[in-house]
């Protein structure tokens, strides 16, 4: 069972909102989840999101792989360490 950190769509028609969840990679997009670690509202001003960084780091350490979108959100939330500056 491989785990993915991905978005689960909630909200009304034409007003999407998403939950950031940990789920089995073979489960459907809106199917059963292992854990919910945050939410993301792309239509609100500033595209608001909230992530429990400690839980996200814990799941990544356990082997869960984030999707591209979730990975960018986790980077903005400070889940990954900042890259070292390149020296010339």
Buried (B, 14 or more C-beta within 10 A) or exposed (E): EEBBBBBBEEEEEEEBBBBBBBBBEEBEEEEEBBBBBBBBBEEEEEEEBEBBBEBBBBBBEEEBBBEEBBBEBBEEBEBBEEEEEEEE
